Every structure is written in C-alpha cells, then in structure tokens.
C-alpha cells in the first residue's frame, strides 16, 4: 500500500458500493469542523475497476460526504491497491473499530466476507468478534429484511436478538419481528420457545414409543389405558411395560404433548367392563387437567407481563389494584 498523499477532486471520489455502513448519520457537526479546520486525516481510496480516473473510497466515507457538504472540491487521499476481499475486510475493520456499524450492518458485512471466501474463524480473527457473535449476526440475514428494518427502528437489544435466534422455525422468527422491541415481545418469545420445546418433546416421545407401539391418530377409549405421560416428563423417568414383546401396545400423543399408552382390552366379565369405563373416565379427566394447566400457565404469563410492564406513577394503590383485576379478567 502506497502512503503518498494525492489530492483528488471530490467528483472523482465515489462511495464504495460494498461499504457495510449504509447510514452515515448526521454530518452537520463534521461539515462545520471541516469548514474551519479542513480535512485533518486523509482518505484511503482504490482505483475504480469500472471508470478510468475515478476512485472508490475505502476509509473516509463520512469525511467525503461532510467535505462535499462543506463545499470542498479537493481532498487528500492515499491510493491503495487491494483485492475486493481486502477492500471489504478493511472497511469492516475500520467501521467496527469506530463502533459505527449497526447490528444489521454488521450482519450484512459478515455475510459479504463469507461470500468472498472467508470462514467464520477468519472473520472472527480479522474483526475481533467472537465466532459465536459472528454466527449470530449472520443468522439475521435469514430474516425478512423488510420486517427487520422496521424492527430496527425500535430499541433492539442484543439479548432480544439472541433469544430470537433460539427459535428454529424461520416463519415463527419472522412473525416475532413484529413484536421485538415492544412490551409484548417477552410474552410472545416465551410462548414461541415453549411451543418449540413442546414440539421437540412430542417428536422425542413419538420416536421412542413407535419402537414398540402402534401410533393412533386419536384417543381410543375402547382400549385399556396403561399410562398417561405428561409432556413435562422425560423418557428416562418413565417405566415402560416389560412385556412389549408379548402384548400389542398402542399410543396417542394429544395436542398438548401428553402421551397415552394403550393395549388391547380383555373383556371377560362385568367387573372388567366397569374398570374399563372408569379408566376411560380418568383418561378424559387427565386430558381436561392438561388443558387447564396450559390455560393457567398462559394466565400467569399474562399477569406477569402486565405487572412487569405496568408503569407506576402517582396512581393510588386502589387504582393499581383495579387495573390489575381488569387485566386478569381480560386474560
């Protein structure tokens, strides 16, 4: 890289099209300083690959824009010779060192570095970000960019974005973008993560039970219920029948994630009929209990979110209590 200072006309200096920083911010103060003091630090540029006599800015995009605003027509530059990959890496490093890039701009910059052939490890080494952070930023590229742009106008925290990345279904993540940065996000992200865990547990039970039992599409009360396993239990905590090689078993997983284990019912006398009817009634009661637990959990989450977000000003204790009761009834 040559270090000689060359004065180049501003109309021959072009912002680099791959500059990760898209928003240059308010240039008023910088333009006023340049009017008084001139350019105190040179720009770094490279020859344009498409237009003879033009140069693309590598370092100094804000200075170029502010200088034009201040009325300068010639700027001091160092002309460098870099590959496209080196140009991008230099712009990324420069902006990151100045903390000029937004999270979304970082994501697009990292993705471009990947496109130029860098690995996550190489990006981490060049930028100083951990490999975990680089992967998390790149994951933002998967999101609906229109929704992400709208969401970025709200106050997005790194913690919220990290929690969003834990949601595996991209459709659900895009839907959550409408809530991120709002008071409703805490409830929505918890519900999404709970549903995801529930689906994972259901898949686990489905796989394990199918190894020795036949899957049913709905509950079958004509069969003898052997066990009801709630979604909150782990497979290793449940004792399964020891006679699966001798007796045919069936299973059904309900919408809440609970698993019913059945076997063929042997009807030999009136007492057996009575017991089977009792088992069927118990199964229905267990199903209702499962549903009530789900409703109770959601009511608790709504109350918790209300208390967390409620802003206590000069309202009396009575008014706060009435507001809480009203919110509870709506839930």
FIMAR-426535 format. One line per field, with one value per residue (C-alpha): y, z, x; residue in three letters; chain. Coordinates in nm, 2 decimals, always signed. Each point is the difference from the previous one (the first is absolute). Last residue first. Example, Ala and Ser with C-alpha at 12.3 -4.5 7.8 and 13.67 -1.06 7.14 Angstrom:
FIMAR-426535
py c(-0.11,-0.34)
pz c(+0.71,+0.07)
px c(+1.37,-0.14)
r c(SER,ALA)
c c(A,A)
END
This chain:
FIMAR-426535
py c(-1.27,+0.27,-0.07,+0.02,+0.33,+0.15,-0.14,+0.17,+0.33,-0.01,-0.08,+0.29,+0.24,-0.11,+0.04,+0.36,+0.12,+0.24,-0.19,-0.38,-0.12,-0.34,-0.20,-0.26,-0.03,-0.05,-0.25,-0.20,+0.01,-0.12,-0.28,-0.12,-0.01,-0.20,-0.25,-0.04,-0.07,-0.27,-0.15,-0.01,-0.18,-0.27,-0.03,-0.05,-0.28,-0.16,+0.01,-0.17,-0.27,-0.05,-0.05,-0.26,-0.18,-0.01,-0.15,-0.26,-0.08,-0.04,-0.22,-0.22,-0.04,-0.11,-0.29,-0.11,+0.31,+0.01,+0.34,+0.03,+0.22,+0.37,+0.27,+0.36,+0.27,+0.36,+0.27,+0.24,-0.09,-0.37,-0.28,-0.34,-0.33,-0.37,-0.32,-0.36,-0.25,-0.26,+0.19,+0.32,-0.21,+0.22,+0.30,+0.34,+0.17,+0.38,+0.22,-0.08,+0.14,+0.34,+0.13,+0.34,-0.12,-0.21,-0.38,-0.18,-0.37,-0.34,+0.11,-0.30,+0.03,+0.11,+0.35,+0.07,+0.34,+0.13,-0.07,-0.32,-0.10,-0.37,-0.09,-0.14,+0.24,+0.25,+0.10,+0.13,+0.20,+0.15,+0.08,+0.19,+0.18,+0.10,+0.13,+0.21,+0.14,+0.10,+0.16,+0.20,+0.10,+0.12,+0.20,+0.16,+0.08,+0.15,+0.21,+0.13,+0.09,+0.19,+0.16,+0.17,+0.31,+0.08,-0.03,-0.33,-0.04,+0.02,-0.19,-0.29,-0.09,-0.02,-0.23,-0.22,-0.04,-0.07,-0.30,-0.05,+0.26,+0.04,+0.29,+0.21,-0.04,+0.13,+0.29,+0.09,-0.01,+0.21,+0.27,+0.15,+0.34,+0.06,+0.12,-0.34,-0.17,+0.18,-0.11,-0.36,-0.01,+0.10,-0.23,-0.31,-0.20,-0.23,+0.28,+0.02,-0.34,+0.18,+0.21,-0.31,-0.18,+0.30,+0.03,-0.37,+0.03,+0.28,+0.35,+0.14,+0.09,-0.19,-0.30,-0.04,+0.03,-0.27,-0.24,+0.06,-0.09,+0.26,-0.08,+0.33,-0.11,-0.05,+0.35,+0.12,-0.18,+0.16,+0.35,-0.08,-0.11,+0.30,+0.23,-0.16,+0.04,+0.37,+0.10,+0.30,-0.15,+0.17,-0.32,-0.17,+0.26,-0.04,-0.38,-0.03,+0.25,-0.18,-0.35,+0.13,+0.14,-0.31,-0.22,+0.23,-0.02,+0.30,+0.28,+0.31,+0.37,+0.22,+0.30,+0.38,+0.16,+0.25,+0.17,+0.11,+0.16,-0.10,-0.25,-0.15,-0.03,-0.16,-0.27,-0.07,+0.00,-0.24,-0.24,+0.02,-0.34,-0.21,+0.27,-0.11,+0.20,+0.13,+0.08,-0.30,-0.13,-0.37,-0.14,+0.33,+0.07,-0.05,+0.26,+0.08,+0.35,+0.24,+0.13,+0.36,+0.11,+0.38,+0.17,+0.25,-0.14,-0.35,+0.06,+0.13,-0.31,-0.23,+0.17,-0.02,-0.36,-0.17,-0.38,-0.18,-0.26,-0.29,-0.11,-0.33,+0.17,-0.23,+0.27,+0.21,+0.37,+0.16,+0.26,+0.15,+0.29,+0.07,+0.09,-0.19,+0.12,-0.28,-0.08,-0.27,-0.30,-0.28,-0.33)
pz c(+3.02,-0.01,+0.36,+0.11,-0.17,+0.19,+0.33,-0.06,-0.09,+0.31,+0.21,-0.14,+0.05,+0.37,+0.06,-0.12,-0.33,+0.02,-0.25,-0.01,-0.35,-0.07,-0.22,+0.25,+0.17,-0.33,-0.12,+0.32,-0.03,-0.37,+0.09,+0.29,-0.23,-0.25,+0.26,+0.13,-0.35,-0.05,+0.34,-0.09,-0.32,+0.18,+0.26,-0.27,-0.15,+0.33,+0.06,-0.33,+0.08,+0.34,-0.17,-0.23,+0.29,+0.19,-0.31,-0.01,+0.36,-0.04,-0.31,+0.19,+0.29,-0.24,-0.14,-0.26,-0.20,-0.08,-0.12,-0.26,+0.13,+0.04,+0.07,+0.00,-0.06,+0.11,-0.25,+0.04,-0.34,+0.11,-0.07,-0.05,+0.07,-0.07,+0.15,-0.12,+0.27,+0.00,-0.10,+0.19,+0.32,+0.22,-0.01,+0.01,+0.32,-0.07,+0.12,-0.30,-0.23,+0.17,+0.16,-0.08,-0.29,+0.22,-0.02,+0.03,+0.06,-0.07,-0.15,-0.10,-0.35,-0.08,+0.12,-0.31,-0.01,-0.35,-0.29,+0.16,-0.02,+0.04,+0.28,+0.04,-0.17,-0.07,+0.36,-0.03,-0.32,+0.11,+0.34,-0.15,-0.25,+0.27,+0.21,-0.29,-0.06,+0.36,+0.00,-0.31,+0.16,+0.31,-0.21,-0.20,+0.32,+0.16,-0.30,-0.02,+0.37,+0.02,-0.34,+0.10,+0.15,-0.34,-0.14,-0.16,-0.06,-0.38,-0.03,+0.18,-0.33,-0.17,+0.27,-0.03,-0.37,+0.05,+0.23,+0.23,+0.26,+0.20,-0.24,+0.16,+0.34,-0.14,-0.16,+0.33,+0.19,-0.26,+0.06,-0.26,+0.08,-0.29,-0.34,-0.04,+0.00,-0.32,-0.17,+0.13,-0.15,-0.34,+0.04,+0.06,+0.21,-0.13,+0.00,+0.38,+0.02,-0.11,+0.32,+0.22,-0.19,+0.04,+0.37,+0.06,-0.19,+0.24,-0.15,-0.05,-0.36,-0.18,+0.23,+0.02,-0.38,-0.04,+0.24,-0.17,-0.33,-0.26,-0.37,-0.14,+0.07,+0.37,+0.01,-0.16,+0.28,+0.26,-0.14,-0.02,+0.36,+0.11,-0.18,+0.19,+0.34,-0.08,-0.11,+0.12,+0.30,-0.11,-0.01,-0.17,-0.28,-0.07,+0.02,-0.23,-0.25,+0.00,-0.04,-0.29,-0.18,+0.06,-0.16,-0.30,-0.04,+0.11,-0.15,+0.21,-0.10,+0.30,-0.02,+0.08,-0.11,-0.28,-0.06,+0.36,+0.03,+0.36,-0.11,-0.24,+0.29,+0.22,-0.26,-0.05,+0.37,+0.07,-0.26,+0.12,-0.04,-0.31,-0.24,-0.36,-0.25,-0.35,-0.28,-0.21,+0.10,+0.06,+0.23,+0.19,+0.14,+0.37,+0.28,+0.35,+0.11,+0.17,+0.36,+0.11,-0.28,+0.03,+0.34,-0.02,-0.28,+0.10,+0.35,-0.14,-0.22,+0.30,+0.20,-0.27,-0.12,+0.18,-0.06,-0.27,-0.04,-0.23,+0.19,-0.16,-0.29,-0.30,-0.25,+0.10,+0.01,-0.32,-0.01,-0.35,+0.08,+0.32,-0.20,+0.11,+0.20,+0.03,+0.32,-0.04,+0.23,-0.26,+0.10)
px c(-5.68,-0.25,-0.10,+0.36,+0.04,-0.30,+0.13,+0.34,-0.16,-0.22,+0.30,+0.20,-0.30,-0.03,+0.37,-0.03,+0.14,+0.30,+0.21,+0.03,+0.08,-0.14,+0.24,+0.11,-0.35,-0.17,+0.26,-0.04,-0.38,+0.02,+0.25,-0.22,-0.31,+0.21,+0.10,-0.35,-0.13,+0.27,-0.07,-0.37,+0.07,+0.20,-0.27,-0.26,+0.21,+0.05,-0.38,-0.06,+0.25,-0.16,-0.34,+0.15,+0.16,-0.33,-0.18,+0.28,-0.05,-0.37,+0.04,+0.25,-0.24,-0.28,+0.21,+0.25,+0.09,+0.37,+0.10,+0.28,+0.28,+0.03,+0.27,-0.12,+0.26,-0.04,+0.12,-0.28,-0.15,-0.02,+0.25,-0.16,+0.16,-0.07,+0.14,-0.02,+0.10,+0.28,+0.31,-0.12,-0.02,+0.23,-0.23,+0.17,+0.13,+0.01,+0.29,+0.22,-0.26,-0.01,-0.32,-0.14,-0.21,-0.21,+0.00,-0.33,+0.03,-0.15,-0.33,-0.21,-0.15,-0.35,+0.10,+0.20,+0.16,+0.07,+0.25,+0.13,+0.36,+0.09,+0.24,+0.35,+0.25,-0.29,+0.02,+0.35,-0.05,-0.33,+0.13,+0.29,-0.21,-0.25,+0.29,+0.13,-0.34,-0.04,+0.34,-0.10,-0.33,+0.17,+0.25,-0.28,-0.20,+0.30,+0.07,-0.35,-0.03,+0.33,-0.07,-0.32,+0.17,+0.15,+0.35,-0.08,-0.37,-0.02,+0.33,-0.17,-0.18,+0.34,+0.13,-0.31,+0.04,+0.37,-0.08,+0.31,-0.08,+0.33,+0.09,-0.27,+0.16,+0.32,-0.18,-0.17,+0.33,+0.17,-0.27,-0.22,-0.15,-0.23,+0.10,+0.18,-0.34,-0.10,+0.33,-0.05,-0.35,+0.13,+0.31,-0.22,+0.25,+0.27,+0.26,-0.04,+0.18,+0.32,-0.01,-0.03,+0.28,+0.23,-0.09,+0.08,+0.33,+0.10,+0.04,+0.36,-0.07,+0.28,+0.02,-0.37,-0.04,+0.27,-0.17,-0.34,+0.17,+0.10,-0.08,-0.12,-0.36,+0.09,+0.14,-0.33,-0.19,+0.21,-0.08,-0.37,-0.01,+0.21,-0.24,-0.29,+0.17,+0.07,+0.35,+0.19,+0.17,+0.32,+0.20,-0.30,+0.00,+0.37,+0.00,-0.30,+0.15,+0.34,-0.16,-0.21,+0.30,+0.21,-0.27,-0.03,+0.38,+0.20,+0.21,+0.01,-0.02,+0.05,-0.23,+0.00,-0.33,-0.09,-0.34,-0.09,-0.34,-0.08,-0.26,+0.25,+0.24,-0.27,-0.06,+0.37,+0.07,-0.29,+0.13,+0.36,+0.16,-0.05,-0.11,-0.03,+0.21,-0.07,+0.24,-0.11,-0.34,-0.08,+0.27,+0.02,+0.35,+0.02,-0.05,+0.12,-0.11,+0.24,-0.03,-0.03,-0.23,-0.06,+0.00,-0.29,-0.21,+0.10,-0.13,-0.33,-0.04,+0.07,-0.27,-0.26,+0.08,-0.29,+0.02,+0.19,-0.26,+0.10,+0.32,+0.10,+0.17,-0.05,-0.09,+0.31,-0.08,+0.14,+0.28,+0.05,-0.25,+0.20,+0.31,+0.31,+0.30,+0.26,+0.18,+0.27,-0.05,+0.00,-0.15)
r c(UNK,UNK,UNK,UNK,UNK,UNK,UNK,UNK,UNK,UNK,UNK,UNK,UNK,UNK,UNK,UNK,UNK,UNK,UNK,UNK,UNK,UNK,UNK,UNK,UNK,UNK,UNK,UNK,UNK,UNK,UNK,UNK,UNK,UNK,UNK,UNK,UNK,UNK,UNK,UNK,UNK,UNK,UNK,UNK,UNK,UNK,UNK,UNK,UNK,UNK,UNK,UNK,UNK,UNK,UNK,UNK,UNK,UNK,UNK,UNK,UNK,UNK,UNK,UNK,UNK,UNK,UNK,UNK,UNK,UNK,UNK,UNK,UNK,UNK,UNK,UNK,UNK,UNK,UNK,UNK,UNK,UNK,UNK,UNK,UNK,UNK,UNK,UNK,UNK,UNK,UNK,UNK,UNK,UNK,UNK,UNK,UNK,UNK,UNK,UNK,UNK,UNK,UNK,UNK,UNK,UNK,UNK,UNK,UNK,UNK,UNK,UNK,UNK,UNK,UNK,UNK,UNK,UNK,UNK,UNK,UNK,UNK,UNK,UNK,UNK,UNK,UNK,UNK,UNK,UNK,UNK,UNK,UNK,UNK,UNK,UNK,UNK,UNK,UNK,UNK,UNK,UNK,UNK,UNK,UNK,UNK,UNK,UNK,UNK,UNK,UNK,UNK,UNK,UNK,UNK,UNK,UNK,UNK,UNK,UNK,UNK,UNK,UNK,UNK,UNK,UNK,UNK,UNK,UNK,UNK,UNK,UNK,UNK,UNK,UNK,UNK,UNK,UNK,UNK,UNK,UNK,UNK,UNK,UNK,UNK,UNK,UNK,UNK,UNK,UNK,UNK,UNK,UNK,UNK,UNK,UNK,UNK,UNK,UNK,UNK,UNK,UNK,UNK,UNK,UNK,UNK,UNK,UNK,UNK,UNK,UNK,UNK,UNK,UNK,UNK,UNK,UNK,UNK,UNK,UNK,UNK,UNK,UNK,UNK,UNK,UNK,UNK,UNK,UNK,UNK,UNK,UNK,UNK,UNK,UNK,UNK,UNK,UNK,UNK,UNK,UNK,UNK,UNK,UNK,UNK,UNK,UNK,UNK,UNK,UNK,UNK,UNK,UNK,UNK,UNK,UNK,UNK,UNK,UNK,UNK,UNK,UNK,UNK,UNK,UNK,UNK,UNK,UNK,UNK,UNK,UNK,UNK,UNK,UNK,UNK,UNK,UNK,UNK,UNK,UNK,UNK,UNK,UNK,UNK,UNK,UNK,UNK,UNK,UNK,UNK,UNK,UNK,UNK,UNK,UNK,UNK,UNK,UNK,UNK,UNK,UNK,UNK,UNK,UNK,UNK,UNK,UNK,UNK,UNK,UNK,UNK,UNK,UNK,UNK,UNK,UNK,UNK,UNK,UNK,UNK,UNK,UNK,UNK,UNK,UNK,UNK,UNK,UNK,UNK,UNK,UNK)
c c(A,A,A,A,A,A,A,A,A,A,A,A,A,A,A,A,A,A,A,A,A,A,A,A,A,A,A,A,A,A,A,A,A,A,A,A,A,A,A,A,A,A,A,A,A,A,A,A,A,A,A,A,A,A,A,A,A,A,A,A,A,A,A,A,A,A,A,A,A,A,A,A,A,A,A,A,A,A,A,A,A,A,A,A,A,A,A,A,A,A,A,A,A,A,A,A,A,A,A,A,A,A,A,A,A,A,A,A,A,A,A,A,A,A,A,A,A,A,A,A,A,A,A,A,A,A,A,A,A,A,A,A,A,A,A,A,A,A,A,A,A,A,A,A,A,A,A,A,A,A,A,A,A,A,A,A,A,A,A,A,A,A,A,A,A,A,A,A,A,A,A,A,A,A,A,A,A,A,A,A,A,A,A,A,A,A,A,A,A,A,A,A,A,A,A,A,A,A,A,A,A,A,A,A,A,A,A,A,A,A,A,A,A,A,A,A,A,A,A,A,A,A,A,A,A,A,A,A,A,A,A,A,A,A,A,A,A,A,A,A,A,A,A,A,A,A,A,A,A,A,A,A,A,A,A,A,A,A,A,A,A,A,A,A,A,A,A,A,A,A,A,A,A,A,A,A,A,A,A,A,A,A,A,A,A,A,A,A,A,A,A,A,A,A,A,A,A,A,A,A,A,A,A,A,A,A,A,A,A,A,A,A,A,A,A,A,A,A,A,A,A,A,A,A,A,A,A,A,A,A,A)
END
